[in-house]
Amino acid sequence: MQEQTQTVVIGAGPAGLTAAYELSKVGGAATVLESGPHCGGLARTEQYKGYRFDIGGHRFYTKVAAVEKLWHELLGDDFLLRPRLSRIYYDGRFFKYPLEPMDAVLGLGAWQAIACLLSFAWAQMFPMRPERTLDAWISNRFGRRLFETFFKSYTEKVWGMSCHEIDADWASQRIRGLDIVSLLKHMLLPRRDANGSVPKTLIDAFHYPRLGPGMMWEACAASIREMGGLVEHGARVERIRWEAGRVLGLETADGRWFEGANFISTMPVKELMEAFDPAPPAEVLQAARGLRYRDFMTVALILKQPEVFPDNWIYIHSPAVKVGRIQNFKNWSAEMVPATDSTCLGMEYFCNEGDELWSMSDAELVALGSRELRQLGIGAADAVVDGVVLRDKKAYPVYDDSYKRHLLVIREFLELVPNLQLVGRNGMHHYNNQDHSMLTGMMAARNILGASYDTWKVNTDAEYLESGEILSNDEWHGLVSSQPRVPAEAERAAAS
């Protein structure tokens, strides 16, 4: 079966759907091919027996007016403003996040607080040198004891490596401004930056769709269809036919063939290169296979308990349990939970595909989540009545010492097929938020309409403004400063 359209988009996540939506608004025919049953990618909303839950929590926050406008355009009154509360759970106590010195001191207790202050004083007199790793960078600014209390365990769970193996540059970017002096200022003075705005890490409210983030992307897909486009589910792309100068078409797992003048991909770069037919040069395939990822699992537990904790999410800073973060979906939106006497918690586990945790059965994972919830003392001991497991491959692109080199090889090869553009987190192997992914989709769409944006420059801290710009200078710097960071491995980084 052969189908033809102007633009074929691989993936119905935020980047792919934004590109198709932008094209559809000006009459450009677009077909979106999505391998799964839902729109949204990692920003989708899953359902189980009427309970809705995120794959991670997805705050809708941006400093880019074009992105904000699109969100409101799609959802209108269903786009809620929600209060934010997130805390750190350590040793049976909750601590405010971002950290506040007085709260931390009172929560730790007198002796532990004194020990932390002495540790901080020691770090000021005898800082660790060289300051090459994350543990050295944080210990020098907070003291070793506070580092081990509030930073070490969670970071190692997320990235699957010791803090001694993570380069200090990540800490300087990821938690810049959160030293003791700035925390004291935050506690004693109004929480404003130099421009009079609330810093991103201190924002206490965010927008959120009434029925979860997937509601946004299902609405986007519906709009694309209404404007004449297609969004096809169960359409896993397995073969990409190409010749020097262009991509010719895509073949899906069920044998359908899609041709187009332009192509946009959000699928993982590794899988994209392996789907090319004829195969790319050996060095390109080797580069693609050298890209690494961190995988993610959500164990959603249903509790017969109306209230468990008031937070949207909490960070679990304890090496005694494997869970890294717990989402309380009812506190994102009450309509995520169908029964007022129940709560749905998302126990989040960071892992690698094929490792011991990933390979556990669903029943074993539900039992693990329930056991760890009781071990932490969160929720009534007998409150868990049901649960379900979701596994997501390639949730976090890993930045090792070779990923930039690998991407350069792949990008040079892609110059042979200029009618293919890569956008989004996995499409560009860049760990970014929704607004960043959406912006790359907007730029790709406008390139098809005649612009000349380099979407790869969105992934740098360099200034990127051209004629016909999508965002202002202030918006650009806001976008760059608000994106999450990914750590590099210290030993490898030092050797590169």
N, C-alpha and C positions, 0 to 999 in steps of 0.2 A: 504494500500500500504506500503510495507516494503523496505527500502533502507539500504545498508550496506557500510561502509567506514572505513578507519583506524582511522580518527579523525573527530569529529563533533565539530564545533565552533558555539557558540550562539552569534550572533551580528556581523554586518559588519562595525563596527567602526574602528578607527586606531589600537586598540589592537588586535581585532579579525582578521582583515585582515592581519596584520603583521605576526601573528602566522601562519595563513594558507599559506601565501606567503613563509615564511621561510621553512615550511614543503614541500611545492610544489617544491621548488628549488632543493631538494634532493630526489625527487620522492615519497614523502609521500602523500598518498591520503587524501585530506581534503575536507569537505563539510561545507560551511558557511550558517547558517540559519539566515536571516534578516527579521524582521517583517515588516519593511517599504519598500517603493518603491525605496529608494536611499541608496547608500553606504556612509559611513563617520560618521554616528551617529551625534553628535553635531558638527562635523567638515565637515558636508555635505554642498553642495551648492544647494539651491532651485532656481527655475525659475518661473517667472510670466510674460507672454507676452513678452518673450525675455530678460527680466531683470533678472540678477543673483544676489543672495545675500547670505551672510554667516548667520549662527546662532551665532551671536557674530562675532567679527573679529578674524581671525586665522593667526597670524604671524607664519611662519615656522622658528623657531630659536632653535638651540640645540648646546650643547657642546659635544655631543656624536657622534663620527665619524661613527659608524655603522648605526645610524639613518640618519645622513646627506647623507651617501653613498646611502642608500635605496631611499631617496627622489630624488636624482639626477638620480639614476638608472631607476626610474619609469617615470620621466617626461622629462629629458634631457633639451632641449632648451625651453620647455614650463614652466620651473621653473625660474621665473623672480626674479631679485633683485630690490626691491622697496624702495624708500625713506620713512622714517617714520616721521610723524608729528602728535603729539597728544597734545591737550591743554585742559585746564580747562575753562569752560564757567561760569562766575559768574557775576551777576549784570550788564549784558549787555556788558561785556568785556571778552576778551580771555587772559588767562595766560599760560605761557609755562609749560609743564609737561614733565619731572620733574621740580619742582619749582625752579626758579632762583630769588634770593633776589631782585636784581635791577629791574627785570621785574615785580615782584610782587609789589614793592614799587611804581614804575611809574604807573602801572595799577590801583592801588587802589586809587591814588590821595594823596595829601599832608596830609590832615587831617586824613584820614583813615590810612595812613602809620604811622603817628605819634602815633595814638591810638594803632596800632599793636606793635610798638616798646615799648610803655609804658606798654602794656599788657605783652610783652616778659620780660621786666625788672622786672615787678611785679612777674612773675612766677619764675624768678631766685632767688628773695629774699624770696618769700613765696610759695614754691612749694606745690602742693596738696599732702596730705598724709592721709591714705596710698595710694601708687600709684598702685592701683589694677585694675582699669578700663582703657579702651582705651582713654576716654576723659581726664583722669588725666595724662596718659603717654604722650599724644601729647601736652596737654596744658603746661605741665612742660618743654617741649623742644621748643615749638614754641610760647607759649602764648595763652591765651584763645581765643582772637579775631581771630588769624590766624587759630586756630583749627575750630572755627565755620564757618570761611570763606571757607577753602580749604579741610576740612576733614569730617565734621559732616554729612552734608546732603547726600552726595553720599554713604557713608558707610552705613547709616541707610536705604537707598533705597535698596541697594544690599542685605543686610542680614535680613531686616525686624525686626530689634530690635534697641533699643536706644544704643548709644555709651557708655552710663553709664552701660549697661548690658553686654558689650563685655569685655572679659578679656584682661588686659594689655599685656599679653604674646604675643597675636597676633600682636599687634602694634610693639613690640620689634623685632619680626621676619619679619613682612611684610614690614616695612619701616625703618629697621635698616640702619644707615649711613646717613639718611636724616634729621639730626639736623641742626641748624643754622650754626654751624661751618663748617660742611661738605658742605653745600650749598654755603657758601662763598668761600670755596676752589674750588668748582666746577665752580663758576663764574670767579675766578681770575686765576686759574691754568689749565694746560692741563688736559683733562678728561681721566685719566688713573688710573688703580688700581695698587696694589703693584707688579703685574706681568707684567705691561705694557699694559694690555688689557683694553678695554672700559667696564666699569661695565654694567651689563645687562640692568638696568633701564635707561641707557643713550644711548643705541644703537640707531643710527639714520638711519638704513637700515635693511631690513629683506627680506627673500625669500618668494615668494608667487606664486602659480600656475596661469597661464595666465587666466583661466576661473574659478578661485575660488578653495577653498580647496577640494571640491568634485571631481574635476578633478584628483587629486592625487589618491583618493580612488577608483574612477571608473577605473582608469588605473591599480591599484593594483588588483581589481577584475577581470579585463580582462586578466591580466597576470596569475592569478590563474587558470582561465578557460583554457587558452592556454596550461598550464602545466598539464592539466588533472583533475583539481579540479572543484568543483561546488560552485556557489554562488547563493543561492535561495532567492528570494524576496517574500514577502507576507507569510513568514513562521514563524509565531509567535509560540514560544514554550509554550505549556500550561501544559504539563505533563512530569515529569522526573521519569522514573521507575528506582528503585535502590534496592539493597540488600546489606547486610553487606559485604564490600570488593570491591564493584564496582557499578558504574552507568551502567544500562543495555541498556537504549535507551531513545529517546526523541519522544514525539508526538506533532505535530503541530496542530493549530486550524482547519486546513482543513482535519485532520484525517491521515496525513502521519506519518509514523513511521521510525525513523532513528536509526540504531544501529552502534556502533563503539567500538574500543578498548580504545580510549581516548576521553576525552571531555574537552573543554575549554569554559568558560562562561564569557561574558561581561554584561549580563543582571543585572539590579539592584538586590542587594543581597536579599532585601525584597521579590521581585517577584520570585527569584530563589527558596528560601526556601518554599514559598507557592505553588510552582509547584511540589515539591517532592511527590511521590506516592510509597509506603505509606508515610503518613505525618511524618515529624520528631517529636521528643519529644516536648511536650508542651513548655518547656523552650526555645527550639531553635526557635520555631515559635514566641514566645513572644519577644525574642531578635530581630528577624528579623523585626517584626512589630514596634519595638521601634526605628528603624533607621529613621531619618528625612531628608527631602530634601527641597531645595528652587527651585521654578519653574521659568520659563523664557518665555517671549513673545517678538517677533519681529513684529513691525508694519512697513512694508516696504512702504514708500511713494514715488510715482513717481512725480517729479516736472518738469514742462516745463521751465527749467532754466539750461543753460549750466554749470554754476559754482555757487556753493553756499558758500563753505568755502574750504580752501586748505588742511585741515587735513584728515588723514585716519579716525580718530574718535575723538570725543570730550566728555569730562565728564561734566555732567550737575550738578553743585553744587548750586542748588536752591530748597528749599522746596516748592516753589510756584507751581511747576509742578511735575508730577509723573515720567516722563521719567528720566532715570538714565544716559544713554549714547546714543550718536548718531553716527552711522557708515555712512561714505560716500563711498559707494562701488566703485564708479567711480575712486576714488583716490587710491584704492587698485590695481585695474587694469582697464584700460579704456575699455577693452572688456567685463566688467561686465554689461555695459550699451549699448544698441544697437543703441541709437540715440545720436548724438553729441550735440543736443540742449536740452538734458534732463539730469536729475540727479536722482539717486535712493538713498534715505536715509533710514537707518534702525533705527527706534525709539525703544530703548530697555527698556523693563519694567520688573522689578523683582517682583515676587509675589508668592503666595501660591495657589496651585490648589484648586479651589472652593471658593476663596475669591472674593470680589466685583470686583476687576480689572480683574481677570481671567474669571469671569462669564459674563463679558460684551460681547455683540454681536460683530462680526467682523466689522459691519458698525459703531457701537458706538466707537470701538477702532480706526478705521481709522479717524473718526471725532475728537476723542481725540488727536491723534497724530498730525493731521493738526492744531487743535486749539492751542496745546502747541508749535508747531513750530512757529506759528504766534506770540504767547505770548512771546516767547523768542526773537523774532525779527530776526530769522534765515530764510532766504529765502523770496522771494517775497510773499506778502499776498495772491495773487490769483494763485500761481505757482503750487499748488498740484492738479493733474488731476486724480490720481488713487491711489489705495493702496491695500495691502493684509496683512493678519495676520497669523503668525505662532506661535503655542503654543508648548512648550517643557517641558514635565514633568521631574522631577528629574534631573535638570541641574546641581545643586550644592549640593553635600552631606553636611549635617550640622554636625558640630562637637560639640555636647553638652557633658555634663559631663558623659553620659552613653554610648556613641557610642563605645568606646574602649571595655567596658565590654561586650556589645552586640556582637561585632565582635569576641571577644575571645570565647564566647559560640558557635558561628557559626563555627569558625575555628576548634574547638575541635570536633564538629559533623562531619565536612568534612573530618577529618582523617579516618572516616569509609569508605570513597569512594575516595581512592587515585588516581583513574584514571580521576578525575575531578579537573581542575585547574581554579582559578579565576584570571582574569586580567582586566586592564583598570580602568577608573574612577568609573563608577557605579558598575563594577564587583567586586571591592575591597572596595567600599565606601571611595574613597580617591580622594580629589580634586587636580588633577594634569594636566599638559600640555600634548600635543600630544606625545612629545618625551618620556616622562615618561611612558605613556600608551603603546607606541610601544615597549619600552624596556621590559615591563612585558610580552608582547606577544612574543617577541624574546626568552626570557628565558623559557616560557612555551613550546615553540616549541622545544627548545634544550633539555629540560627535557624529552620530548617524544623520542628524538633521543639518549638519554642515559646520559645526564648531570644531575646535582643534585642541581639546583638553588632553593633557597627559594624566590619566587617572593614577598612574604610579606615583606622581608627585604628591598626591594627597596623603601618601603614606610616609611622608618625611616631615621634619620640623622646619624645613625651608619655607620661605614665603612663596605662595603660589597664587598670583592674581593676574588675569589676562583680560583683554577686551571681551565683553559679553560675560563677565564673571557671574557666578552663581551666588557668591557670598562676599560680604564686605571684608575689609582688613581686620576689623574687630572680631567679626564672626569667624574668620579663618583662624586667628590666634586662639579664640575660645574653643574651636573644634579641636585644634592640636592639643591644647592643654587639658582637655577633658577626656581624652582617650586613655584606656588602660595600657599598662606596660607589661612586657614579658621579659623575664630574666634570662640573661645569657649565663652559660656555665663558666665559672671563674678560671679554672685551669686551662680550658680550651681557649677562652678569650685572651688569656695572658700570652698564650703561645701563638696566636694568630697575628 
